[in-house]
Amino acid sequence: MNAIAELNEQTDRSLLIVEDDKPFLERLSRAMETRGFAVTSCDTVSDGLAQIGKAAPAFAVVDLRLGDGNGLDVVSALKKKRPDARAIVLTGYGNIATAVTAVKMGAIDYLSKPADADDVVAALLSTSAEKSELPANPMSADRVRWEHIQRIYEMCNRNVSETARRLNMHRRTLQRILAKRAPR
């Protein structure tokens, strides 16, 4: 309820949700509308960019991997058009490298799917003075390896061949690793 009180203080409650999972998009849109946001939803990067071109919202929730591109392009365009906008990135493929990239591009938080609407509202309305809690379970060795690979992959601008060279790994092996979900 504290988040809703903070939202009531906001004059502009416009929210753009860019998500390619239609059922999740519809559920999140309805949930955010009941929490007081004026929701506009899109399912592609191009639609999201077009919506930002028309009217940049005060808030945005963007999926990282979309069918026609990278959701970080939407975050970047939003921050250029409206620097005070608050955007968060949602993804089912969470890793440290993309989280750092998202924050550098202007996202205020990075949430793993499935994210609850209350978590999304809390992230959108959080202040920088609040600190997030430490994880109860630290990362496994497999997860640390996967995070390292993802970090190098992002540093190489998502170029598989260059990443494989830097990691001294066969390109096809790297492609198989990148295609899998993150280990727990």
URTABEL-V344980 format. One line per field, one symbol per residue. ss: DSSP state (H for helix, E for strand, L for the rest). phi: phi as a letter, one per 40 degrees, with the letter a starting at -180 (. if undefined). A space follows every 10 residues. Layout:
ss: ???
phi: ???
This chain:
ss: LHHHHHHHHL LLLEEEEELL LHHHHHHHHH HHHHLLLEEE EELLHHHHHH HHHHLLLLEE EEELEELLEE LHHHHHHHHH HLLLLEEEEE ELLLLHHHHH HHHHLLEEEE EELLLLHHHH HHHHHLLLLL LLLLLLLLLL HHHHHHHHHH HHHHHLLLLH HHHHHHHLLL HHHHHHHHHL LLLL
phi: .ccccccccc cbbcbbbbac cdcccccccc ccccchcccb bbbbcccccc ccccacccba bbccbbdbib cccccccccc cacccbbbbb acbcaccccc ccccchccaa bcccbcdccc ccccbcbccc bcccccbccc cccccccccc ccdcccfgcc cccccccfbc dccccccccc cccc
